[in-house]
Amino acid sequence: MIMSIWHYVHKEIYMFELNNKVSLDYLTELTNNPNCKKIKEMKKILLKSYTLQ
């Protein structure tokens, strides 16, 4: 019983993340937008994380 609940919850989490993921193109476009001031810091973090992979 517990394993079936665990499986169901993890499957739902996976499906939610799959349906709501944000593309890298969208994030790049958003960070290059001059009207978004706070996003500039996120751009630095994203660039660091993608260069480490």
C-alpha positions in Angstrom: 0.0 0.0 0.0 2.7 2.5 1.0 4.7 1.7 -2.2 1.7 2.3 -4.4 1.1 5.7 -2.8 4.8 6.6 -3.2 4.8 5.5 -6.8 1.6 7.5 -7.6 3.0 10.7 -5.9 6.3 10.4 -7.8 4.6 9.8 -11.1 2.4 12.9 -10.5 5.4 15.0 -9.6 7.2 13.8 -12.7 4.2 14.6 -15.0 3.8 18.0 -13.4 7.4 18.9 -14.0 7.3 17.5 -17.6 4.2 19.6 -18.4 5.5 22.8 -16.8 9.1 22.9 -17.7 10.6 26.1 -19.1 12.7 25.9 -22.3 16.2 27.2 -22.4 15.3 29.4 -25.4 12.6 31.1 -23.3 15.0 31.7 -20.4 17.7 33.1 -22.8 15.1 35.4 -24.4 13.9 36.6 -21.0 17.4 37.3 -19.7 18.3 39.3 -22.8 15.2 41.5 -22.3 16.4 45.0 -21.2 13.2 45.6 -19.3 13.8 42.7 -16.8 16.3 44.0 -14.2 16.3 41.2 -11.7 16.6 38.5 -14.3 20.2 39.6 -15.0 21.4 37.8 -11.9 19.5 34.7 -13.0 21.4 34.8 -16.3 24.7 34.6 -14.5 23.5 31.6 -12.5 22.1 29.8 -15.6 25.3 30.4 -17.5 27.4 28.9 -14.7 25.2 25.9 -14.3 25.1 25.1 -18.1 28.9 25.5 -18.4 29.5 23.0 -15.6 27.5 20.3 -17.3 
